[in-house]
Amino acid sequence: MAVITGSAKFGLWYVEVSWEGNRVYRVRFSPSATIGPVPAAVQRYVSGLCPDFSALTSPVLEEEGVFAEIYHCVRAIPYGETRTYGQIAQAAGTGPRVVGNAMARNPVPLIIPCHRVVAANGLGGFTPSLEIKKALLAMEQKTKRREGRSNG
C-alpha cells in the first residue's frame, strides 16, 4: 500500500491526514482542502460523532522516551474530557513544560488529542489556531451531552 493524503472539513478548516491502513503519519489543520480520503474515524469525528480511534496507530506511539510516554497518557484522555499539563506531567513522570513541548511537536493531533490538554488557568496553546482548540473541545462537549441523553 501507499501513503494516502486527504482531508475532511472541520468548520472553516480542513483536517489533512497522511495515512496507510491503520497507521497515521501526520494530521494537520489547513485552510485549504487536499483531495483524498481520510480514515473513517476521522470523518466520523469531524462530523460531530464520537469516534473510535483505538484501531488507529502512529509511528510516534512506537517510540521510546518521555515524549512517547506523554503521548500515551494524552491518548488515554477520554473524549469530551480534559487534563492539565500538570496532570499529564505527573502521570508521565516529567514536568509541565516538557508536556507543552511534546504537545507542540505532536505530529498526529486527534489521534493523540493534544487539544484535550489545557493549562491550569486557561486553555493553553494550539497550533495553528487557538480557535480550533476551542471548537474541538466545544464539539466534543456537545456530542457527549447529546449521546449521553440518547443513551440514558
N, C-alpha and C positions, 0 to 999 in steps of 0.2 A: 504494500500500500504506500501511498504518497501522502505527505502532509497536505492538508486541505486548509485553506483560509477562507472564512466567510464572516458575515456579520448579521446581527439581529438588531432591530430598532429598540431603543430604550429612551423614551421621551425625546429630547432634542439630540440625543447622542446615538451612536451605534456601538454595540459591543462586538468587537472584532476578535475572532478566535482562530488560532492556528492549532490544528489537532490532527490526530491519526488514530482511528479506532477509539479506544477509551483513554488515550494519552493526550493531554492538553499541554502544549508547549508555551503558548502565550495567550493572554487575554489583555485587551486594552480598550479604552474608550476613545472613540474617534468622532469628529463632527461629520465625517463622510462615510458612505457605505462601501463595503468590499463585497462584491457579488460572490456568493457561495454559501453553502450550508453551514450551520453550526450544530453542535451536539443537541439532541432533543432536550436534555435537561436545561441547557442554557436558553433555548427557545421557550420552554415552559416557564423558566424564571422571569425572563423579560416580559412575558405575557401576564405576570402577576399571579402565577400559580406557584404553590410550594413545590420546589424541585427536589429530586433525589440525586445529589452529586456524588454519592458513595461509589458508584461504578467508575467515575472519572478519576484519573490519577495524573500526576505530573512528575517529570524527572526531578524537580526540585524537592519533592517529598521523599525521594530515594536517597538523597544526600545525607551526610552526617554533619554534626556540628550544631552550634547554638541556633543558627537560623532555621535549620531543619526542625529542631525541637520546638521553636516558636511557631513555625508553620503548622505543625501537628496540633499544637494547643489551639491555635486560631481556627483551624479546620473543625475542631470539636465544638465551637460555639454554636448553639442551636439557632436555627432560622428564627428571625424575629427578636433575638436577644443580643445584648452587647456585653462586653467585658472591657475593663480599663487596661491601659498599657501596664499599669502596676500589677493587676491580677494576672495578666499573661506572663509578665516578668517573673512573678513569684512561682507560677506553675512551671516555667521553663528553667528556673534557677539562674536568672540573669537580672539585668536592670531595665527599667522602662525605656531608657534611650536606645538600648540595643533592640528592644521590641520595635520602637519607632523606625530605626534604621532597617530592620527586616521588613516592615510593612512598606517602606518607601521602595524597597528593592523587589517586592513580591511580583513575580512575572505572571501570575495567574489569579488576579482578583476574581472574585465569585467562587472559584474552586477553593482557594484559600481566602475566605471572606474578610479581608482586611477592613472593609467598611464597618464591620461589627466591633472593631477595636476603637475605643473612644478615650479621650482624656478624662481625668478625674473631675475636671471642672468645665467640660465642654466636649465638642466633637473631635478635636484634634485635626489632623490634616487628611488630605486625599488628593491624589493626582489623577487626572488633570484639573479637577474642579471640586471644591467642597460641596457644590450644589448637587453633584452626582451622589456623594455620600449621603446627603440629606434625603435625596429622592429614593435611594436604595433602602435606607432604614424606614422611611415612611411607607414605602410599598410593602415591605415585609411586615410591618405592624398592621397595616390594613388587611393584608392577606391572612395573617394569623388570627385576627379578630373575626374575619368572615368565615374562615374554615373552622374556627372554634365554635361559632354559632351553628354551623351546619352539622358538626359532629356531636353537638350536645343535645 
